Every structure is written in structure tokens, then in C-alpha cells.
Amino acid sequence: MSNLFMLINAGACLVIVLRLMYFSKENKQHKLSAALLAYGMILCAGFVLFHILTGQYSHAEPAEVLFNVIISVLLVRSKGNVSQLIKGPTNAGFTKRH
């Protein structure tokens, strides 16, 4: 079971790294806080992926794997836009009260 968690974790980390690295900033305002968060996420997921691939990572906790899978899914849905992860969707189906 541990090998399955390691494989899923490696896949999720790869998705996180690639989705953030290939984020297109066309027609989007640059935000330093989002850029720094994305950079940190790339580094963290990249280090985990590197350690898994080199055999230096011996055990993956189910909670860690679930967290990485959730983050990778959210990043794919937001097309790599970290700002959407911070503030949420722009139209969440709520209407303004007058």
C-alpha cells in the first residue's frame, strides 16, 4: 500500500509543479504574494518529487497524499492561477443583497 501512496504522491507533485510552471499570465495582473506562493509550492512539490524519484523518500502518509491530490486538482481546475486558490472563485453562485 505504501508504494501506491508513493506513486500517487509523485503524480500529484508532478501535476502541481508542471501546472504552476506553465501558468500563462496573459492579461492577468501580477501579484507578488501569489507569485511567491506559487514559487514556494513549486519548490516544495519539486523537492518531494525529487526525493521520491531518487529513493530518499521512504514513506508517504495518507493525509499528505490526499492534501497533494486536492491541491493538484484545484490547480488544474484554476488553470494554475494561485490567486483563485487564495480568494476563491469570483462567482460562487451567491447574489448580493440590496
DSSP file with accessible surface (Angstrom, degrees, kcal/mol):
  #  RESIDUE AA STRUCTURE BP1 BP2  ACC     N-H-->O    O-->H-N    N-H-->O    O-->H-N    TCO  KAPPA ALPHA  PHI   PSI    X-CA   Y-CA   Z-CA
    1    1 A M     >        0   0  162      0, 0.0     4,-2.1     0, 0.0     5,-0.2   0.000 360.0 360.0 360.0 -34.6    0.0    0.0    0.0
    2    2 A S  H  >  +     0   0   42      1,-0.2     4,-2.3     2,-0.2    58,-0.2   0.884 360.0  53.5 -62.2 -38.0    2.9    2.3    0.7
    3    3 A N  H  > S+     0   0  136      1,-0.2     4,-2.3     2,-0.2    -1,-0.2   0.874 107.1  51.9 -65.3 -35.6    4.2    2.0   -2.8
    4    4 A L  H  > S+     0   0   91      2,-0.2     4,-2.6     1,-0.2     5,-0.2   0.927 109.9  48.6 -65.4 -43.3    0.7    3.0   -4.1
    5    5 A F  H  X S+     0   0   49     -4,-2.1     4,-2.6     1,-0.2    -2,-0.2   0.894 111.0  51.2 -62.0 -39.4    0.7    6.1   -1.9
    6    6 A M  H  X S+     0   0   24     -4,-2.3     4,-2.6     2,-0.2    -1,-0.2   0.914 111.2  47.6 -64.9 -41.5    4.2    7.0   -3.1
    7    7 A L  H  X S+     0   0  126     -4,-2.3     4,-2.3     2,-0.2    -2,-0.2   0.927 114.2  45.8 -65.6 -45.0    3.2    6.7   -6.8
    8    8 A I  H  X S+     0   0   69     -4,-2.6     4,-2.7     2,-0.2    -2,-0.2   0.918 113.5  50.2 -64.2 -42.0    0.0    8.8   -6.2
    9    9 A N  H  X S+     0   0    0     -4,-2.6     4,-2.7    -5,-0.2     5,-0.2   0.917 110.0  49.9 -63.3 -43.1    2.0   11.4   -4.3
   10   10 A A  H  X S+     0   0   13     -4,-2.6     4,-2.4     1,-0.2    -1,-0.2   0.920 112.0  48.6 -62.2 -42.0    4.7   11.6   -7.0
   11   11 A G  H  X S+     0   0   35     -4,-2.3     4,-2.4     2,-0.2    -2,-0.2   0.921 111.9  48.2 -63.9 -43.0    2.0   12.1   -9.6
   12   12 A A  H  X S+     0   0    6     -4,-2.7     4,-2.4     2,-0.2    -2,-0.2   0.922 112.4  48.8 -64.8 -42.2    0.2   14.8   -7.6
   13   13 A C  H  X S+     0   0    0     -4,-2.7     4,-2.6     2,-0.2    -1,-0.2   0.898 110.0  52.0 -65.1 -38.2    3.5   16.6   -7.0
   14   14 A L  H  X S+     0   0   78     -4,-2.4     4,-2.7    -5,-0.2     5,-0.3   0.929 109.8  49.0 -63.4 -42.8    4.4   16.4  -10.7
   15   15 A V  H  X S+     0   0   56     -4,-2.4     4,-2.8     2,-0.2     5,-0.3   0.923 111.1  50.5 -62.3 -43.2    1.0   17.9  -11.6
   16   16 A I  H  X S+     0   0    4     -4,-2.4     4,-2.1     2,-0.2     5,-0.3   0.952 113.5  44.7 -59.8 -49.8    1.5   20.7   -9.1
   17   17 A V  H  X S+     0   0   18     -4,-2.6     4,-2.5     1,-0.2    -2,-0.2   0.949 117.5  43.0 -62.1 -50.0    5.0   21.5  -10.5
   18   18 A L  H  X S+     0   0   78     -4,-2.7     4,-2.0     1,-0.2    -1,-0.2   0.910 113.3  51.0 -66.5 -42.1    4.0   21.4  -14.1
   19   19 A R  H  < S+     0   0   76     -4,-2.8    -1,-0.2    -5,-0.3    -2,-0.2   0.909 115.5  42.4 -63.7 -40.5    0.7   23.3  -13.7
   20   20 A L  H >< S+     0   0   13     -4,-2.1     3,-1.1    -5,-0.3    -1,-0.2   0.887 112.9  52.3 -74.0 -36.7    2.4   26.1  -11.8
   21   21 A M  H 3< S+     0   0  109     -4,-2.5    -2,-0.2    -5,-0.3    -1,-0.2   0.836 113.4  44.2 -69.0 -29.6    5.4   26.3  -14.1
   22   22 A Y  T 3< S+     0   0  170     -4,-2.0     2,-0.3    -5,-0.2    -1,-0.2   0.106  79.1 138.3-104.5  24.3    3.3   26.6  -17.2
   23   23 A F    <   -     0   0   49     -3,-1.1     2,-0.6    57,-0.1    57,-0.1  -0.505  50.0-136.3 -68.0 129.0    0.8   29.1  -15.9
   24   24 A S        -     0   0   58     55,-0.4    -1,-0.1    -2,-0.3    -2,-0.1  -0.808  16.4-169.4 -92.6 122.0    0.0   31.7  -18.5
   25   25 A K    >   +     0   0  136     -2,-0.6     3,-1.8     2,-0.0    -1,-0.1   0.202  34.5 143.4 -94.9  14.9    0.0   35.2  -17.1
   26   26 A E  T 3  S-     0   0  141      1,-0.3     3,-0.1     3,-0.0    -2,-0.1  -0.343  77.8  -3.5 -60.5 132.3   -1.5   36.8  -20.3
   27   27 A N  T 3  S+     0   0  173      1,-0.2     2,-0.4    -2,-0.0    -1,-0.3   0.752 108.0 120.1  58.1  27.0   -3.9   39.6  -19.5
   28   28 A K    <   -     0   0  105     -3,-1.8     2,-0.3     0, 0.0    -1,-0.2  -0.952  67.4-115.4-122.3 143.9   -3.6   39.0  -15.8
   29   29 A Q        -     0   0  164     -2,-0.4     2,-0.4    -3,-0.1    -3,-0.0  -0.562  32.6-119.2 -75.9 135.9   -2.3   41.4  -13.1
   30   30 A H        -     0   0  124     -2,-0.3     2,-0.5     4,-0.0    -1,-0.1  -0.606  29.0-170.3 -78.0 129.2    0.9   40.4  -11.4
   31   31 A K     >  -     0   0   79     -2,-0.4     4,-2.4     1,-0.1     5,-0.2  -0.982  16.0-153.6-123.2 121.0    0.6   39.9   -7.7
   32   32 A L  H  > S+     0   0  116     -2,-0.5     4,-2.8     1,-0.2     5,-0.2   0.894  94.7  53.5 -60.1 -42.3    3.7   39.4   -5.7
   33   33 A S  H  > S+     0   0   85      1,-0.2     4,-2.2     2,-0.2    -1,-0.2   0.915 111.7  45.1 -62.6 -41.7    2.1   37.4   -2.9
   34   34 A A  H  > S+     0   0   10      2,-0.2     4,-2.6     1,-0.2    -1,-0.2   0.894 112.7  51.6 -68.2 -38.8    0.6   34.9   -5.4
   35   35 A A  H  X S+     0   0   38     -4,-2.4     4,-2.5     2,-0.2    -2,-0.2   0.914 111.3  46.9 -64.8 -41.4    3.9   34.7   -7.3
   36   36 A L  H  X S+     0   0  105     -4,-2.8     4,-2.5     2,-0.2    -2,-0.2   0.897 112.3  50.1 -67.5 -39.3    5.8   33.9   -4.1
   37   37 A L  H  X S+     0   0   76     -4,-2.2     4,-2.5    -5,-0.2    -2,-0.2   0.930 111.6  48.1 -63.0 -44.7    3.2   31.4   -3.0
   38   38 A A  H  X S+     0   0   19     -4,-2.6     4,-2.5     2,-0.2    -2,-0.2   0.913 111.1  51.1 -62.3 -42.1    3.4   29.7   -6.4
   39   39 A Y  H  X S+     0   0  144     -4,-2.5     4,-2.4     1,-0.2    -2,-0.2   0.932 111.1  47.8 -61.2 -44.9    7.2   29.7   -6.2
   40   40 A G  H  X S+     0   0   29     -4,-2.5     4,-2.7     1,-0.2    -1,-0.2   0.892 111.2  50.8 -63.4 -40.0    7.1   28.1   -2.8
   41   41 A M  H  X S+     0   0   35     -4,-2.5     4,-2.6     2,-0.2     5,-0.3   0.896 109.4  50.8 -65.8 -39.2    4.6   25.5   -3.9
   42   42 A I  H  X S+     0   0   39     -4,-2.5     4,-2.4     2,-0.2    -2,-0.2   0.935 112.8  46.7 -62.3 -45.7    6.8   24.6   -6.9
   43   43 A L  H  X S+     0   0   67     -4,-2.4     4,-2.6     2,-0.2    -2,-0.2   0.942 114.9  45.3 -62.9 -47.5    9.9   24.2   -4.6
   44   44 A C  H  X S+     0   0   85     -4,-2.7     4,-2.2     2,-0.2    -2,-0.2   0.949 117.6  42.0 -63.7 -50.1    8.0   22.1   -2.0
   45   45 A A  H  X S+     0   0    8     -4,-2.6     4,-2.6    -5,-0.2    -1,-0.2   0.891 114.8  53.0 -66.0 -35.5    6.3   19.8   -4.5
   46   46 A G  H  X S+     0   0   24     -4,-2.4     4,-2.9    -5,-0.3    -2,-0.2   0.904 108.3  49.4 -66.2 -40.9    9.5   19.6   -6.6
   47   47 A F  H  X S+     0   0  124     -4,-2.6     4,-2.6     2,-0.2    -1,-0.2   0.926 112.2  47.8 -64.0 -43.7   11.6   18.5   -3.6
   48   48 A V  H  X S+     0   0   31     -4,-2.2     4,-2.4    -5,-0.2    -2,-0.2   0.948 113.8  47.8 -61.7 -46.2    9.1   15.8   -2.6
   49   49 A L  H  X S+     0   0   25     -4,-2.6     4,-2.7     2,-0.2    -2,-0.2   0.930 112.1  49.5 -60.3 -45.7    9.0   14.6   -6.2
   50   50 A F  H  X S+     0   0  115     -4,-2.9     4,-1.9     1,-0.2     6,-0.2   0.925 111.6  48.8 -60.3 -43.5   12.8   14.6   -6.4
   51   51 A H  H  <>S+     0   0   67     -4,-2.6     5,-1.7     1,-0.2     6,-1.3   0.873 111.6  49.3 -67.6 -35.8   13.1   12.7   -3.2
   52   52 A I  H ><5S+     0   0   23     -4,-2.4     3,-1.0     4,-0.2    -2,-0.2   0.942 112.3  47.8 -66.1 -46.1   10.6   10.1   -4.3
   53   53 A L  H 3<5S+     0   0  129     -4,-2.7    -2,-0.2     1,-0.3    -1,-0.2   0.809 113.6  47.0 -67.2 -29.4   12.3    9.6   -7.6
   54   54 A T  T 3<5S-     0   0   64     -4,-1.9    -1,-0.3    -5,-0.2    -2,-0.2   0.452 113.5-115.2 -92.5   0.5   15.8    9.2   -6.0
   55   55 A G  T < 5S+     0   0   62     -3,-1.0    -3,-0.2    -4,-0.5    -4,-0.1   0.589  85.0 116.8  80.5   9.8   14.6    6.8   -3.3
   56   56 A Q      < +     0   0  123     -5,-1.7     2,-0.6    -6,-0.2    -4,-0.2   0.521  59.6  76.1 -86.2  -5.2   15.3    9.2   -0.4
   57   57 A Y        +     0   0   53     -6,-1.3     3,-0.1     1,-0.1    -2,-0.1  -0.920  57.2 173.9-109.0 111.4   11.6    9.3    0.5
   58   58 A S        +     0   0  110     -2,-0.6     2,-0.3     1,-0.2    -1,-0.1   0.720  58.8  24.2 -97.3 -21.1   10.6    6.1    2.2
   59   59 A H        -     0   0   99    -54,-0.1     2,-0.5   -53,-0.0    -1,-0.2  -0.987  55.4-157.6-151.2 134.8    7.0    6.6    3.4
   60   60 A A        -     0   0    0     -2,-0.3   -55,-0.1   -58,-0.2   -54,-0.1  -0.959  20.8-135.8-114.0 126.3    4.1    8.7    2.4
   61   61 A E     >  -     0   0  107     -2,-0.5     4,-2.3     1,-0.1     3,-0.2  -0.571  17.0-126.3 -76.1 141.9    1.3    9.5    4.9
   62   62 A P  H  > S+     0   0   66      0, 0.0     4,-2.7     0, 0.0     5,-0.2   0.877 110.5  53.8 -57.4 -37.5   -2.2    9.1    3.6
   63   63 A A  H  > S+     0   0   76      2,-0.2     4,-2.5     1,-0.2     5,-0.2   0.895 108.6  49.1 -65.2 -39.2   -3.1   12.7    4.8
   64   64 A E  H  > S+     0   0   52     -3,-0.2     4,-2.6     2,-0.2    -1,-0.2   0.918 112.0  48.4 -64.9 -43.0   -0.1   14.1    2.8
   65   65 A V  H  X S+     0   0    8     -4,-2.3     4,-2.5     2,-0.2    -2,-0.2   0.938 112.1  48.7 -63.7 -44.9   -1.1   12.2   -0.3
   66   66 A L  H  X S+     0   0  108     -4,-2.7     4,-2.7     1,-0.2    -2,-0.2   0.922 111.1  50.7 -61.6 -43.1   -4.7   13.4    0.0
   67   67 A F  H  X S+     0   0  128     -4,-2.5     4,-2.6     1,-0.2    -1,-0.2   0.936 111.8  47.0 -60.1 -47.5   -3.6   17.0    0.5
   68   68 A N  H  X S+     0   0   22     -4,-2.6     4,-2.4     1,-0.2    -1,-0.2   0.881 112.0  50.6 -64.8 -37.1   -1.3   16.9   -2.5
   69   69 A V  H  X S+     0   0   47     -4,-2.5     4,-2.5     2,-0.2    -1,-0.2   0.932 111.2  48.5 -65.9 -43.3   -4.1   15.4   -4.7
   70   70 A I  H  X S+     0   0   83     -4,-2.7     4,-2.6     2,-0.2    -2,-0.2   0.936 113.0  47.5 -62.6 -45.6   -6.6   18.0   -3.6
   71   71 A I  H  X S+     0   0   28     -4,-2.6     4,-2.5     1,-0.2    -1,-0.2   0.921 111.7  50.4 -62.1 -42.1   -4.1   20.8   -4.3
   72   72 A S  H  X S+     0   0   10     -4,-2.4     4,-2.2    -5,-0.2    -2,-0.2   0.920 111.4  48.1 -64.9 -40.1   -3.2   19.4   -7.7
   73   73 A V  H  X S+     0   0   76     -4,-2.5     4,-2.6     2,-0.2    -2,-0.2   0.930 112.1  49.4 -64.8 -44.3   -6.9   19.1   -8.6
   74   74 A L  H  X S+     0   0   69     -4,-2.6     4,-2.0     1,-0.2    -2,-0.2   0.897 111.1  50.0 -62.1 -38.8   -7.6   22.7   -7.5
   75   75 A L  H  <>S+     0   0    0     -4,-2.5     5,-3.0     2,-0.2     6,-0.3   0.883 110.6  48.9 -68.8 -37.0   -4.6   23.9   -9.5
   76   76 A V  H ><5S+     0   0   79     -4,-2.2     3,-1.2     3,-0.2    -2,-0.2   0.933 112.2  49.0 -66.5 -42.7   -5.8   22.1  -12.7
   77   77 A R  H 3<5S+     0   0  200     -4,-2.6    -2,-0.2     1,-0.3    -1,-0.2   0.852 114.7  44.3 -64.8 -34.8   -9.3   23.5  -12.2
   78   78 A S  T ><5S-     0   0   10     -4,-2.0     3,-1.4    -5,-0.2    -1,-0.3   0.365 112.2-120.2 -90.5   6.2   -7.9   27.0  -11.8
   79   79 A K  T < 5S-     0   0  149     -3,-1.2   -55,-0.4     1,-0.3    -3,-0.2   0.829  72.7 -53.8  58.1  33.1   -5.5   26.6  -14.7
   80   80 A G  T 3 <S+     0   0    2     -5,-3.0     2,-1.1     1,-0.2    -1,-0.3   0.523  96.0 145.7  84.6   6.1   -2.6   27.2  -12.3
   81   81 A N    X>  -     0   0   27     -3,-1.4     3,-0.9    -6,-0.3     4,-0.8  -0.650  27.3-173.6 -82.7 100.4   -3.9   30.5  -11.0
   82   82 A V  H >> S+     0   0    6     -2,-1.1     4,-1.6     1,-0.2     3,-0.6   0.824  79.4  67.8 -64.9 -30.1   -2.8   30.6   -7.4
   83   83 A S  H 3> S+     0   0   18      1,-0.3     4,-2.5     2,-0.2     5,-0.3   0.859  95.8  55.2 -59.1 -35.0   -4.8   33.8   -6.8
   84   84 A Q  H <> S+     0   0   75     -3,-0.9     4,-1.7     1,-0.2    -1,-0.3   0.824 104.5  53.8 -68.1 -29.9   -8.0   31.8   -7.3
   85   85 A L  H << S+     0   0   56     -4,-0.8    -1,-0.2    -3,-0.6    -2,-0.2   0.857 112.1  45.2 -70.1 -33.4   -6.9   29.4   -4.5
   86   86 A I  H  < S+     0   0  102     -4,-1.6    -2,-0.2     1,-0.1    -1,-0.1   0.943 128.2  22.9 -75.2 -49.7   -6.4   32.3   -2.1
   87   87 A K  H  < S-     0   0  130     -4,-2.5    -3,-0.2     1,-0.2    -2,-0.2   0.577 103.3-130.6 -98.6 -11.0   -9.6   34.3   -2.8
   88   88 A G     <  -     0   0   21     -4,-1.7    -1,-0.2    -5,-0.3    -2,-0.1  -0.191  50.8 -27.0  87.1 178.2  -11.9   31.5   -4.2
   89   89 A P        -     0   0   97      0, 0.0     3,-0.3     0, 0.0   -11,-0.0  -0.320  54.8-130.8 -66.3 149.5  -14.0   31.6   -7.3
   90   90 A T  S    S+     0   0  122      1,-0.3     2,-0.5     2,-0.1    -2,-0.0   0.831 100.8  34.0 -72.2 -31.9  -15.1   35.0   -8.5
   91   91 A N        +     0   0  125      1,-0.1    -1,-0.3     2,-0.1     4,-0.0  -0.828  64.7 170.7-126.2  95.0  -18.8   34.0   -8.9
   92   92 A A        -     0   0   57     -2,-0.5     3,-0.1    -3,-0.3    -1,-0.1   0.254  63.3 -95.2 -90.5  13.7  -19.7   31.4   -6.3
   93   93 A G  S    S+     0   0   63      1,-0.3     2,-0.3     0, 0.0    -2,-0.1   0.552  85.4 129.7  87.5   5.7  -23.4   31.5   -7.0
   94   94 A F        -     0   0  172      0, 0.0     2,-0.3     0, 0.0    -1,-0.3  -0.708  46.8-145.2 -93.8 147.3  -24.2   34.0   -4.4
   95   95 A T        -     0   0  130     -2,-0.3     2,-0.2    -3,-0.1    -4,-0.0  -0.829  21.3-108.5-109.5 152.4  -26.3   37.0   -5.1
   96   96 A K        -     0   0  183     -2,-0.3     2,-0.4     1,-0.1    -1,-0.0  -0.506  27.6-130.5 -77.0 141.6  -25.8   40.4   -3.5
   97   97 A R              0   0  242     -2,-0.2    -1,-0.1     1,-0.0     0, 0.0  -0.770 360.0 360.0 -89.8 139.0  -28.5   41.6   -1.1
   98   98 A H              0   0  224     -2,-0.4    -1,-0.0     0, 0.0     0, 0.0  -0.653 360.0 360.0-101.0 360.0  -29.8   45.0   -1.6
